[in-house]
Amino acid sequence: MSYSESALYLNCDGDRLVGVLAAPEVSARIGVLVIVGGPQYRVGSHRQFVLLSRRLAEAGYAVLRFDYRGMGDSEGTQRDFEHVSDDIATAIDTLQQQVPAVTEVVLWGLCDGASAALLYCEQTSDPRVRGLCLLNPWVRSETSLARTQVKHYYLQRLRQKEFWLKVLSGKVALKALTGLLQSLSLMLRPPEAEPRQASFQERMARAWQRFDGSILLLLSGNDYTAKEFIDHVQTSATWSAAMAHPGLSKRDMPGVDHTCSGADARQLVEEHTLAWLSTLGSTRS
């Protein structure tokens, strides 16, 4: 299907945001909002979000990708993923204004963009959000990072003959061994007895559990952020319950890196997203 691309200005609390809309000739009722993660802007690493948006638009889905306040070409003070709910709400408003056929929206996010999508739902319970597509969600804390480093890096190194040969020859720096001890200490540290407020990870899990739409979880096999998410889920009762969500579809992508940088990996993400989007029309209650 043919589509057009146009640059847009979005007004968020007096700041002008920049977005790009890919709109098919005839749009599905479900539109897609791409939420950028990390210190990125609307193009994404290796034009990831440009190519994704165009592929989805070819399939009939209107897609808006945009820059938060203070990022890319947008005005305003820079903020992190925990404080962009107003930006997301503005982008959803704009998508619907520009493409009136769009009555429901999917939030598609990578890394802390996925986290921002969940936090938006936790904060707003926006009924327009029909689905969440979450690629390698960000749940990092000192403890989760330490656990991931020990399990997926240090334990593998300890099994390697080359590592011990370097230890015996004095070629392993003291800094590396110190890092292992520090990670073990953080991993084994007991949690605080009475946290003053819910962490962003707890708020993400709460939003996940309460969400009444569909969730597509994409996990890269060659990515520490994805491994950290898996380990966090396995050690958290709250997250373990969240993973039993009736609307969850999970897709593992072996060998794929964090931003799905290869052409094959990018196409795999696009295919998973399109296949999942095609099911949403028949699962609305």
Disulfide bonds with the S-S distance in Angstrom:
none
